[in-house]
Amino acid sequence: ALKYVDNGMFGLALDALDEAVAVYPENPILFQYMGVSAARAAKGLVADAAEQARLYARSEAAYRRAIFLDPSYVNAMYGLSVLLALELGRPAEAEPLLAAVLKQEPKNVDALFLLGRIAYAAGRYEDAVDCYDRILATRPPERLARQAEQNRRQAKEALFGTP
């Protein structure tokens, strides 16, 4: 399954993960990979909206099962938050998951970027600025620092109404 995931063969990965879950039904890592694979397979579907919706639902269920099995599983919480916020249009449901991720990993730059994006889209510009400040405080790689600075500037402009 992991070889399929690594090679972008998400449908085959799902088939292999189904077999693995039948053998190891309490392994949260398998369900997390199932969530990733189903979401990535869904993203690849353009013409079949019903199948895409089915795969997104399967992804959500798999992530939730992983979290049920291991409530502190950061990768599953982050994966589900990305799915909810960016693919399913339910960012409010992603925020508590991101808060849980950041409670365990306060310097998780990916979670901070997503939380900042959600706050900005909701018009909570001060919260967005705070997220980007937290990112910059971690001293991320240059590319991420530039992106955080740009997002921070944009949120401040929205907050204060100045270019």
Secondary structure, DSSP 8 states (H G I E B T S, - for coil): -HHHHHTT-HHHHHHHHHHHHHH-TT-HHHHHHHHHHHHHHHHT-SS-HHHHHHHHHHHHHHHHHHHHH-TT-HHHHHHHHHIIIIISS-HHHHHHHHHHHHHH-TT-HHHHHHHHHHHHHTT-HHHHHHHHHHHHHT---HHHHHHHHHHHHHHHHHHHT--
